[in-house]
Amino acid sequence: MNSSELEPLEPYPGSGKPWRCRHMCGRTVAPTLSNVAQGRGICRYCHSVFPYAGPATLYLVADRDAVKIGCANRSGRRIDDHRRLGWQLAWSLDVPTGDNAYNLEQAVIAWWRDELGLSPAYTSDHMPQYGATETARWEDTPPDSVLAHVEQLAETWSLPPLRPHLTRYLTERPTSVCTPRARRGPIAAGQLMLPGV
């Protein structure tokens, strides 16, 4: 850990368990020893393309059967990538940091699994590009209810007021279905979503 510029803040928990450390940048992180030994997961603030310390977006996409929570770099193409796979943007929130976005995302997933007892709507076979664990069935937790839960969490956590960017899919169920592979050719009529819509 020391050779990776990490100072342990607690006794060694085991190679596969998060180990709370202070990175040379001054932030507290919790990588596993096994990841650090492979040069991965050392400090998410310094070694990630996702802006944990900078502005980020929390979003919810939906298809006919499911909703998927996610977080992304504000200037990234993540939401466009989801659209190519059949998802439609229901809402997005610009949040102060990627930490905020990630923590809100994880809190929504915990709410679905632990409080509501919901299973993922899709399996990793259906979503080989990752993200199946971030899904729930549309009828169990429609986009407007997820947004209300996120806004309540943000208020509880004393985040600054968040202004949601809404689309018609906040309340309207999409007709498109998520596919394991990106669509090729022109997008079907009614599927194109303009930025900011």
Backbone as CSV, one residue per row, in Angstrom:
resi,resn,N_x,N_y,N_z,CA_x,CA_y,CA_z,C_x,C_y,C_z
1,MET,0.843,-1.189,0.000,0.000,0.000,0.000,0.881,1.244,0.000
2,ASN,1.928,1.224,0.824,2.831,2.369,0.889,3.503,2.645,-0.450
3,SER,3.882,1.601,-1.171,4.528,1.818,-2.464,3.558,2.392,-3.496
4,SER,2.261,2.306,-3.229,1.245,2.901,-4.104,0.744,4.229,-3.552
5,GLU,1.531,4.803,-2.631,1.236,6.114,-2.040,-0.058,6.115,-1.238
6,LEU,-0.304,5.003,-0.535,-1.471,4.862,0.329,-1.010,4.640,1.769
7,GLU,-1.622,5.362,2.688,-1.324,5.204,4.113,-2.528,4.554,4.784
8,PRO,-2.421,3.294,5.204,-3.556,2.630,5.860,-4.016,3.388,7.109
9,LEU,-5.335,3.488,7.261,-5.938,4.168,8.408,-6.575,3.194,9.382
10,GLU,-6.487,1.897,9.077,-7.068,0.866,9.933,-6.297,-0.427,9.729
11,PRO,-6.453,-1.400,10.618,-5.750,-2.678,10.465,-6.148,-3.382,9.159
12,TYR,-5.250,-4.192,8.648,-5.469,-4.943,7.414,-6.711,-5.839,7.538
13,PRO,-7.715,-5.669,6.626,-8.949,-6.446,6.747,-8.968,-7.755,5.957
14,GLY,-7.982,-7.968,5.086,-7.980,-9.127,4.185,-7.845,-8.618,2.758
15,SER,-7.254,-9.414,1.871,-6.897,-8.912,0.534,-8.083,-8.514,-0.331
16,GLY,-9.219,-9.142,-0.146,-10.370,-8.827,-0.991,-11.344,-7.843,-0.379
17,LYS,-11.004,-7.276,0.767,-11.928,-6.356,1.447,-11.424,-4.924,1.357
18,PRO,-12.347,-3.947,1.270,-11.926,-2.544,1.228,-11.088,-2.183,2.456
19,TRP,-9.992,-1.480,2.202,-9.056,-1.092,3.257,-8.960,0.427,3.260
20,ARG,-9.514,1.050,4.297,-9.547,2.507,4.368,-8.135,3.059,4.494
21,CYS,-7.784,3.941,3.542,-6.434,4.523,3.479,-6.535,5.997,3.095
22,ARG,-5.444,6.704,3.319,-5.321,8.076,2.830,-4.339,8.050,1.671
23,HIS,-4.799,8.551,0.518,-3.928,8.621,-0.651,-3.071,9.878,-0.559
24,MET,-1.987,9.921,-1.311,-1.080,11.068,-1.280,-1.779,12.387,-1.635
25,CYS,-2.943,12.298,-2.332,-3.688,13.518,-2.679,-4.423,14.088,-1.468
26,GLY,-4.456,13.305,-0.362,-5.104,13.764,0.855,-6.499,13.212,1.064
27,ARG,-7.051,12.529,0.057,-8.404,12.000,0.188,-8.389,10.597,0.786
28,THR,-9.482,10.273,1.493,-9.639,8.939,2.063,-10.308,8.054,1.021
29,VAL,-9.705,6.898,0.782,-10.217,5.935,-0.190,-10.241,4.560,0.460
30,ALA,-10.859,3.588,-0.202,-10.938,2.239,0.382,-10.743,1.175,-0.697
31,PRO,-9.546,1.109,-1.294,-9.279,0.056,-2.270,-9.001,-1.272,-1.571
32,THR,-9.044,-2.342,-2.330,-8.647,-3.639,-1.773,-7.165,-3.852,-2.070
33,LEU,-6.491,-4.599,-1.213,-5.074,-4.884,-1.431,-4.872,-5.626,-2.749
34,SER,-5.755,-6.558,-3.064,-5.602,-7.322,-4.305,-5.680,-6.413,-5.525
35,ASN,-6.577,-5.413,-5.521,-6.646,-4.471,-6.647,-5.396,-3.609,-6.717
36,VAL,-4.951,-3.105,-5.573,-3.761,-2.254,-5.542,-2.548,-3.025,-6.050
37,ALA,-2.428,-4.297,-5.665,-1.300,-5.121,-6.118,-1.281,-5.257,-7.637
38,GLN,-2.457,-5.142,-8.269,-2.560,-5.225,-9.731,-2.544,-3.841,-10.372
39,GLY,-2.338,-2.808,-9.539,-2.281,-1.441,-10.054,-3.630,-0.835,-10.366
40,ARG,-4.704,-1.396,-9.784,-6.059,-0.909,-10.055,-6.671,-0.348,-8.780
41,GLY,-7.609,0.577,-8.930,-8.419,1.045,-7.815,-7.661,1.749,-6.718
42,ILE,-6.503,2.326,-7.021,-5.679,2.944,-5.988,-6.365,4.173,-5.393
43,CYS,-6.734,5.118,-6.229,-7.459,6.315,-5.768,-8.447,6.709,-6.843
44,ARG,-9.707,6.614,-6.551,-10.707,6.914,-7.566,-10.702,8.381,-7.974
45,TYR,-10.165,9.249,-7.135,-10.107,10.671,-7.471,-8.987,10.964,-8.461
46,CYS,-7.889,10.260,-8.337,-6.713,10.522,-9.173,-6.601,9.580,-10.365
47,HIS,-7.196,8.389,-10.300,-6.979,7.370,-11.323,-8.270,6.922,-11.997
48,SER,-9.210,7.821,-12.174,-10.472,7.456,-12.813,-10.864,8.531,-13.813
49,VAL,-11.466,8.124,-14.920,-11.968,9.112,-15.875,-13.260,9.733,-15.361
50,PHE,-13.925,9.045,-14.422,-15.139,9.612,-13.831,-14.740,10.689,-12.832
51,PRO,-15.386,11.869,-12.880,-14.972,12.996,-12.026,-15.522,12.919,-10.601
52,TYR,-14.950,12.051,-9.773,-15.439,11.936,-8.403,-15.333,13.268,-7.656
53,ALA,-14.326,14.067,-7.977,-14.140,15.350,-7.286,-14.691,16.522,-8.092
54,GLY,-15.210,16.280,-9.279,-15.708,17.367,-10.130,-17.168,17.202,-10.483
55,PRO,-17.727,18.144,-11.248,-19.147,18.114,-11.615,-19.527,16.827,-12.354
56,ALA,-20.713,16.315,-12.062,-21.184,15.072,-12.684,-22.697,15.118,-12.858
57,THR,-23.214,14.099,-13.494,-24.655,13.975,-13.756,-25.167,12.652,-13.215
58,LEU,-26.305,12.710,-12.550,-27.049,11.510,-12.164,-28.224,11.434,-13.126
59,TYR,-28.513,10.255,-13.660,-29.580,10.148,-14.647,-30.385,8.874,-14.445
60,LEU,-31.583,8.876,-15.043,-32.404,7.673,-15.080,-32.866,7.499,-16.518
61,VAL,-32.577,6.324,-17.077,-33.081,5.983,-18.402,-34.131,4.896,-18.226
62,ALA,-34.999,4.782,-19.225,-36.085,3.804,-19.138,-36.318,3.167,-20.503
63,ASP,-36.816,1.958,-20.474,-37.343,1.341,-21.679,-38.743,0.842,-21.328
64,ARG,-39.340,0.052,-22.184,-40.707,-0.409,-21.950,-40.851,-1.182,-20.645
65,ASP,-39.793,-1.912,-20.252,-39.905,-2.827,-19.127,-39.148,-2.414,-17.873
66,ALA,-38.189,-1.501,-18.002,-37.281,-1.252,-16.883,-36.840,0.200,-16.795
67,VAL,-36.263,0.515,-15.645,-35.561,1.786,-15.452,-34.134,1.443,-15.040
68,LYS,-33.203,2.345,-15.356,-31.797,2.143,-15.002,-31.238,3.457,-14.472
69,ILE,-30.690,3.414,-13.275,-30.056,4.584,-12.664,-28.581,4.575,-13.069
70,GLY,-27.991,5.766,-13.186,-26.582,5.828,-13.535,-25.999,7.196,-13.240
71,CYS,-24.689,7.274,-13.290,-24.007,8.555,-13.132,-22.944,8.662,-14.214
72,ALA,-22.642,9.896,-14.605,-21.737,10.092,-15.725,-21.034,11.439,-15.634
73,ASN,-19.965,11.546,-16.400,-19.288,12.816,-16.609,-20.251,13.732,-17.370
74,ARG,-20.373,14.986,-16.969,-21.323,15.882,-17.641,-21.042,16.032,-19.126
75,SER,-19.794,15.977,-19.518,-19.455,16.169,-20.927,-19.298,14.849,-21.670
76,GLY,-19.652,13.740,-21.022,-19.481,12.428,-21.626,-20.618,12.041,-22.557
77,ARG,-20.509,10.839,-23.103,-21.492,10.327,-24.062,-22.294,9.154,-23.506
78,ARG,-22.270,8.981,-22.191,-22.901,7.809,-21.582,-24.396,7.714,-21.914
79,ILE,-25.115,8.821,-21.802,-26.556,8.782,-22.071,-26.808,8.473,-23.540
80,ASP,-26.003,9.044,-24.440,-26.131,8.722,-25.870,-25.883,7.238,-26.116
81,ASP,-24.914,6.663,-25.400,-24.654,5.224,-25.534,-25.879,4.411,-25.135
82,HIS,-26.545,4.828,-24.060,-27.761,4.122,-23.636,-28.860,4.247,-24.683
83,ARG,-28.996,5.420,-25.289,-30.028,5.605,-26.330,-29.815,4.646,-27.493
84,ARG,-28.557,4.442,-27.868,-28.266,3.516,-28.969,-28.663,2.086,-28.619
85,LEU,-28.791,1.784,-27.334,-29.182,0.448,-26.900,-30.683,0.344,-26.609
86,GLY,-31.448,1.395,-26.922,-32.901,1.339,-26.766,-33.460,2.031,-25.542
87,TRP,-32.599,2.589,-24.683,-33.080,3.316,-23.505,-33.484,4.736,-23.894
88,GLN,-34.401,5.316,-23.126,-34.799,6.710,-23.301,-34.509,7.457,-22.005
89,LEU,-33.999,8.663,-22.113,-33.724,9.464,-20.923,-35.034,9.922,-20.301
90,ALA,-35.229,9.628,-19.014,-36.412,10.091,-18.283,-36.105,11.397,-17.564
91,TRP,-34.963,11.444,-16.895,-34.538,12.677,-16.219,-33.036,12.620,-15.941
92,SER,-32.474,13.807,-15.710,-31.080,13.891,-15.289,-30.951,15.051,-14.309
93,LEU,-29.926,14.973,-13.477,-29.630,16.012,-12.486,-28.149,16.328,-12.544
94,ASP,-27.805,17.596,-12.660,-26.412,17.994,-12.528,-26.125,18.124,-11.040
95,VAL,-25.121,17.398,-10.560,-24.781,17.405,-9.136,-23.361,17.957,-8.971
96,PRO,-23.055,18.507,-7.786,-21.758,19.169,-7.599,-20.549,18.287,-7.866
97,THR,-20.606,17.014,-7.443,-19.440,16.141,-7.631,-19.866,14.738,-8.043
98,GLY,-18.905,14.030,-8.620,-19.128,12.629,-8.933,-19.379,11.807,-7.686
99,ASP,-18.752,12.201,-6.568,-19.032,11.534,-5.295,-20.516,11.601,-4.977
100,ASN,-21.112,12.802,-5.136,-22.546,12.958,-4.884,-23.354,12.051,-5.806
101,ALA,-23.017,12.078,-7.091,-23.758,11.270,-8.065,-23.646,9.785,-7.748
102,TYR,-22.430,9.327,-7.472,-22.209,7.914,-7.170,-22.953,7.503,-5.898
103,ASN,-22.878,8.317,-4.860,-23.554,7.988,-3.599,-25.070,7.979,-3.766
104,LEU,-25.618,8.898,-4.555,-27.064,8.890,-4.819,-27.452,7.644,-5.613
105,GLU,-26.649,7.309,-6.626,-26.912,6.102,-7.414,-26.940,4.864,-6.512
106,GLN,-25.932,4.723,-5.665,-25.852,3.555,-4.786,-26.998,3.530,-3.776
107,ALA,-27.424,4.716,-3.320,-28.550,4.791,-2.380,-29.847,4.349,-3.050
108,VAL,-30.030,4.695,-4.323,-31.229,4.256,-5.053,-31.209,2.741,-5.210
109,ILE,-30.060,2.195,-5.575,-29.956,0.733,-5.735,-30.223,0.028,-4.408
110,ALA,-29.700,0.567,-3.307,-29.960,-0.021,-1.978,-31.441,0.085,-1.631
111,TRP,-32.071,1.189,-1.981,-33.519,1.367,-1.750,-34.292,0.298,-2.510
112,TRP,-33.958,0.096,-3.794,-34.636,-0.929,-4.580,-34.459,-2.317,-3.972
113,ARG,-33.219,-2.680,-3.650,-32.928,-4.045,-3.209,-33.314,-4.297,-1.753
114,ASP,-32.897,-3.387,-0.867,-33.048,-3.630,0.570,-34.404,-3.217,1.131
115,GLU,-34.904,-2.056,0.715,-36.175,-1.585,1.268,-37.380,-2.101,0.496
116,LEU,-37.303,-2.039,-0.848,-38.448,-2.459,-1.661,-38.394,-3.941,-2.036
117,GLY,-37.234,-4.572,-1.847,-37.095,-5.994,-2.163,-37.177,-6.303,-3.646
118,LEU,-36.739,-5.369,-4.504,-36.827,-5.558,-5.951,-35.560,-6.195,-6.501
119,SER,-35.724,-7.104,-7.428,-34.589,-7.709,-8.129,-34.282,-6.875,-9.365
120,PRO,-33.069,-7.001,-9.918,-32.777,-6.317,-11.181,-33.753,-6.757,-12.264
121,ALA,-34.105,-5.841,-13.149,-35.033,-6.154,-14.235,-34.360,-6.963,-15.330
122,TYR,-33.042,-6.775,-15.487,-32.301,-7.476,-16.530,-31.128,-8.244,-15.926
123,THR,-30.648,-9.229,-16.671,-29.474,-9.996,-16.266,-28.264,-9.502,-17.055
124,SER,-27.095,-9.924,-16.646,-25.875,-9.545,-17.361,-25.856,-10.148,-18.773
125,ASP,-26.586,-11.237,-19.000,-26.681,-11.787,-20.360,-27.404,-10.818,-21.285
126,HIS,-28.421,-10.143,-20.752,-29.175,-9.180,-21.551,-28.430,-7.859,-21.692
127,MET,-27.587,-7.552,-20.720,-26.830,-6.296,-20.741,-25.335,-6.583,-20.606
128,PRO,-24.719,-7.159,-21.638,-23.297,-7.509,-21.549,-22.385,-6.290,-21.441
129,GLN,-22.918,-5.094,-21.739,-22.116,-3.878,-21.641,-22.100,-3.343,-20.215
130,TYR,-22.598,-4.089,-19.258,-22.667,-3.757,-17.835,-23.912,-2.915,-17.529
131,GLY,-24.265,-2.853,-16.255,-25.375,-2.023,-15.817,-26.625,-2.774,-15.404
132,ALA,-26.677,-4.083,-15.583,-27.880,-4.839,-15.231,-28.223,-4.689,-13.753
133,THR,-27.208,-4.595,-12.897,-27.463,-4.478,-11.456,-28.071,-3.125,-11.095
134,GLU,-28.055,-2.183,-12.026,-28.596,-0.839,-11.781,-30.005,-0.689,-12.337
135,THR,-30.690,-1.803,-12.578,-32.026,-1.764,-13.160,-33.088,-2.259,-12.186
136,ALA,-34.322,-1.837,-12.442,-35.497,-2.337,-11.723,-36.662,-2.312,-12.709
137,ARG,-37.691,-3.056,-12.410,-38.858,-3.098,-13.311,-39.604,-1.760,-13.266
138,TRP,-39.999,-1.265,-14.443,-40.640,0.039,-14.585,-41.872,0.140,-13.688
139,GLU,-42.724,-0.871,-13.695,-43.982,-0.766,-12.937,-43.760,-0.767,-11.428
140,ASP,-42.628,-1.300,-10.965,-42.344,-1.315,-9.530,-41.796,0.015,-9.025
141,THR,-41.139,0.756,-9.893,-40.487,1.997,-9.482,-40.351,2.934,-10.680
142,PRO,-41.465,3.534,-11.119,-41.434,4.401,-12.295,-40.529,5.622,-12.082
143,PRO,-40.099,6.247,-13.190,-39.127,7.343,-13.116,-39.481,8.478,-12.157
144,ASP,-40.751,8.865,-12.100,-41.103,9.990,-11.214,-40.927,9.624,-9.740
145,SER,-41.156,8.356,-9.383,-40.974,7.956,-7.982,-39.493,7.895,-7.617
146,VAL,-38.648,7.501,-8.580,-37.205,7.467,-8.327,-36.688,8.893,-8.153
147,LEU,-37.145,9.809,-8.993,-36.726,11.207,-8.868,-37.134,11.783,-7.515
148,ALA,-38.355,11.511,-7.072,-38.813,12.004,-5.766,-37.929,11.455,-4.651
149,HIS,-37.537,10.192,-4.752,-36.659,9.598,-3.737,-35.283,10.258,-3.748
150,VAL,-34.736,10.505,-4.926,-33.431,11.155,-5.046,-33.486,12.570,-4.473
151,GLU,-34.534,13.302,-4.768,-34.658,14.672,-4.249,-34.748,14.663,-2.724
152,GLN,-35.438,13.679,-2.171,-35.523,13.556,-0.708,-34.146,13.242,-0.121
153,LEU,-33.405,12.334,-0.756,-32.051,12.018,-0.303,-31.148,13.249,-0.363
154,ALA,-31.216,13.981,-1.465,-30.375,15.166,-1.636,-30.657,16.198,-0.551
155,GLU,-31.921,16.356,-0.201,-32.282,17.294,0.872,-31.751,16.793,2.214
156,THR,-31.904,15.510,2.491,-31.401,14.920,3.736,-29.889,15.086,3.848
157,TRP,-29.184,14.967,2.723,-27.720,15.072,2.699,-27.243,16.520,2.584
158,SER,-28.177,17.476,2.599,-27.858,18.913,2.517,-27.103,19.285,1.246
159,LEU,-27.451,18.644,0.137,-26.884,19.053,-1.144,-27.573,20.336,-1.589
160,PRO,-26.916,21.146,-2.403,-27.593,22.347,-2.900,-28.822,21.943,-3.718
161,PRO,-29.794,22.840,-3.860,-30.997,22.493,-4.636,-30.621,21.975,-6.030
162,LEU,-31.202,20.860,-6.407,-30.919,20.247,-7.700,-32.080,20.524,-8.646
163,ARG,-31.761,20.961,-9.837,-32.794,21.250,-10.834,-32.832,20.112,-11.850
164,PRO,-33.877,19.313,-11.835,-33.930,18.180,-12.769,-34.190,18.627,-14.202
165,HIS,-33.563,17.928,-15.140,-33.843,18.084,-16.566,-34.794,16.931,-16.893
166,LEU,-36.028,17.267,-17.240,-37.070,16.251,-17.419,-37.369,16.023,-18.889
167,THR,-37.800,14.807,-19.205,-38.293,14.499,-20.540,-39.699,13.926,-20.386
168,ARG,-40.329,13.673,-21.492,-41.694,13.126,-21.437,-41.721,11.747,-20.782
169,TYR,-40.544,11.074,-20.742,-40.492,9.729,-20.170,-40.429,9.742,-18.646
170,LEU,-40.569,10.925,-18.044,-40.726,10.983,-16.589,-42.000,10.243,-16.185
171,THR,-43.051,10.397,-16.997,-44.331,9.755,-16.688,-44.837,8.858,-17.816
172,GLU,-44.332,9.062,-19.028,-44.773,8.255,-20.163,-43.864,7.049,-20.328
173,ARG,-44.467,5.900,-20.436,-43.676,4.671,-20.575,-43.169,4.547,-22.013
174,PRO,-41.853,4.359,-22.217,-41.337,4.207,-23.580,-41.871,2.940,-24.246
175,THR,-41.857,2.923,-25.571,-42.235,1.720,-26.310,-41.005,0.926,-26.719
176,SER,-39.834,1.552,-26.659,-38.590,0.881,-27.046,-38.173,-0.127,-25.973
177,VAL,-37.375,-1.111,-26.393,-36.868,-2.135,-25.481,-35.343,-2.153,-25.582
178,CYS,-34.694,-2.222,-24.439,-33.228,-2.300,-24.377,-32.750,-3.542,-25.109
179,THR,-31.700,-3.367,-25.919,-31.113,-4.495,-26.637,-29.665,-4.675,-26.179
180,PRO,-29.126,-5.877,-26.307,-27.733,-6.099,-25.905,-26.718,-5.433,-26.830
181,ARG,-27.129,-5.073,-28.052,-26.201,-4.468,-29.010,-26.753,-3.146,-29.508
182,ALA,-25.847,-2.239,-29.838,-26.237,-0.927,-30.346,-26.949,-1.069,-31.683
183,ARG,-27.935,-0.206,-31.911,-28.649,-0.184,-33.180,-27.743,0.378,-34.263
184,ARG,-27.939,-0.125,-35.481,-27.211,0.403,-36.629,-28.203,1.074,-37.555
185,GLY,-27.715,2.007,-38.326,-28.576,2.689,-39.282,-29.363,3.795,-38.614
186,PRO,-30.335,4.358,-39.351,-31.096,5.486,-38.808,-31.943,5.079,-37.605
187,ILE,-32.162,6.015,-36.714,-32.995,5.777,-35.544,-34.450,5.856,-35.955
188,ALA,-35.254,4.962,-35.444,-36.686,4.924,-35.793,-37.368,6.213,-35.366
189,ALA,-38.407,6.594,-36.091,-39.162,7.807,-35.778,-39.655,7.751,-34.350
190,GLY,-39.537,8.856,-33.654,-39.976,8.916,-32.260,-38.915,8.477,-31.274
191,GLN,-37.801,7.951,-31.780,-36.740,7.472,-30.879,-35.688,8.535,-30.635
192,LEU,-35.590,9.529,-31.535,-34.548,10.533,-31.383,-34.908,11.517,-30.295
193,MET,-33.983,11.701,-29.356,-34.183,12.658,-28.275,-33.155,13.763,-28.456
194,LEU,-33.591,14.992,-28.592,-32.683,16.105,-28.747,-32.071,16.467,-27.408
195,PRO,-30.822,16.979,-27.391,-30.192,17.368,-26.130,-31.056,18.361,-25.372
196,GLY,-31.189,18.138,-24.083,-31.970,19.032,-23.231,-33.461,18.803,-23.262
197,VAL,-33.928,17.800,-24.052,-35.357,17.541,-24.120,-35.777,16.683,-22.955
